[in-house]
Amino acid sequence: MFWIQPTVTIRDASGLFQKFRGERMPLVFGSQVLNVPLLPEQAAWRAALQELSGGLDAPAELAGIDLGLEAPFGSESTGRILINEIATSGV
């Protein structure tokens, strides 16, 4: 089984960079939606953001997308990954 885990890097108006990781999940053939909640993973980051008035300064920009892929030991594969859409939600 192949696995995928997305990570996004956000840069806020003050220049602060922060990484957010999505859930590791099986890689499927065809289209797949990967959600990355923009919530700090570690208590230290949550505390630091609270000291900075509770969040990242707007406007924030997407600085990077990393896709971690894991393959079974000894396997080889080729292919391409296309990011078709990036969306945000106020929820």
C-alpha positions in Angstrom: 0.0 0.0 0.0 1.2 3.5 -0.8 0.6 6.4 1.6 0.5 10.1 1.3 0.7 12.9 3.9 0.3 16.6 2.9 2.0 19.5 4.6 1.4 23.2 3.8 3.6 26.1 4.8 1.9 29.5 5.4 3.6 32.9 5.7 1.7 35.7 7.4 2.0 39.4 6.9 4.6 39.7 9.7 6.8 37.2 8.0 6.1 34.3 10.4 6.2 30.9 8.7 4.3 27.9 10.1 3.8 24.4 8.8 0.6 22.4 9.1 0.3 18.7 8.5 -2.6 16.8 7.2 -3.5 13.2 8.0 -1.5 10.4 6.6 -3.8 8.3 4.4 -3.7 5.6 1.7 -2.9 7.0 -1.7 -5.7 6.2 -4.2 -5.6 5.9 -8.0 -7.4 8.9 -9.5 -8.6 12.0 -7.7 -8.1 12.4 -4.0 -9.0 15.2 -1.6 -6.4 16.0 1.1 -7.5 18.3 3.9 -4.9 20.2 6.0 -6.4 21.9 9.0 -4.6 25.1 9.8 -4.3 24.4 13.5 -1.1 24.2 15.4 -0.1 20.7 16.3 2.0 21.4 19.3 1.2 23.2 22.5 4.3 25.4 22.2 3.0 26.7 18.9 -0.5 27.3 20.2 1.0 29.3 23.2 3.2 31.3 20.8 0.3 32.1 18.6 -1.8 33.2 21.6 0.9 35.6 22.5 0.8 37.0 19.0 -2.9 38.0 19.4 -4.3 34.5 18.7 -3.2 33.8 15.1 -1.4 34.6 12.0 -1.5 38.2 10.7 -3.6 38.7 7.6 -3.1 38.5 4.7 -1.5 35.1 4.8 0.0 33.4 1.8 0.6 29.9 0.8 4.4 29.5 0.8 4.7 25.8 0.0 3.0 22.4 -0.4 4.8 19.2 0.4 3.5 15.8 -0.3 5.2 13.0 1.6 4.8 9.6 -0.1 5.6 6.2 1.3 5.9 3.1 -0.8 6.3 -0.6 0.3 9.9 -1.6 0.8 11.6 -2.5 -2.4 8.9 -1.1 -4.7 9.6 1.3 -7.5 7.1 3.5 -9.1 6.8 6.5 -11.4 3.9 8.9 -11.9 2.9 12.4 -11.5 0.9 14.3 -8.9 -1.2 17.3 -10.0 -2.7 19.8 -7.6 -5.9 20.7 -9.3 -7.5 23.0 -6.7 -6.7 24.8 -3.4 -9.6 25.9 -1.3 -10.1 27.5 2.1 -13.0 27.4 4.5 -13.9 29.8 7.3 -15.1 26.9 9.5 
